[in-house]
Amino acid sequence: MTTVPLMPVDPRGTVLGDEVYNAIGEAILDGRLAPGEHLRDQELARWLGVSRTPVREALQRLERTGLVEVSPNRFTRVTQPDPGLVEETHEFVVLLLGNIVRLAVARCSDETLTAVLDDIDAVIEASRTDDRMGLIDGSARLFATLTHAAGNRAFMRVMREAELAIRRNLSGWHPFIECPVRRTEGYEAFRAAVAIRDGDGAERALRGQHGLLS
């Protein structure tokens, strides 16, 4: 078990189970809980300042998302990252986002559309300067904004459960279009379609940007 304890959770304004889930998940993502590390619910509960029940529930959720593996009566431990999941997760995210952006541009208010465009502008700037981490972080913010703008609770629930796994699986992601100039042109085409609420054009631009046009 890691010698660096987790900080106690502060569930003000949140559901305790979600707070515990996020705390353990973030510790897996940033390496405080390393791949292969055994997880003991009693120790995690003590560090987080909670009972064992929300910790057990969080570990079950993390098992379903692939961050934790459980062998009954033997061990509960952090899974090893699977490089093969990078492409599969990338494909899942792009296809899902294509559907989400269609709903978002049709339903969102003008104020929300402005926020979406601001997020796209941040992605465009990261692409222009060939900032890989900026692209990843900016795309994650854009994904979250679009998901809420779509106003579909099913999409929101799926993303709430999948977010940690997506972030971990895409940690080794690299842009499909390597040339910053061509890549930036693609993002600008995506922005132009979103700005006029052209769902078909936005989805087409998004898929082309990621090599998923059929």
HELIX and SHEET records of a PDB file:
HELIX    1   1 LEU A   16  LEU A   29  1                                  14    
HELIX    2   2 ASP A   41  LEU A   48  1                                   8    
HELIX    3   3 ARG A   52  ARG A   64  1                                  13    
HELIX    4   4 LEU A   85  ARG A  107  1                                  23    
HELIX    5   5 ASP A  110  ARG A  128  1                                  19    
HELIX    6   6 ARG A  132  ALA A  150  1                                  19    
HELIX    7   7 ARG A  153  ASN A  169  1                                  17    
HELIX    8   8 PRO A  180  ALA A  195  1                                  16    
HELIX    9   9 GLY A  199  GLN A  209  1                                  11    
SHEET    1   A 2 VAL A  68  SER A  71  0                                        
SHEET    2   A 2 PHE A  75  VAL A  78 -1                                        
END                                                                             
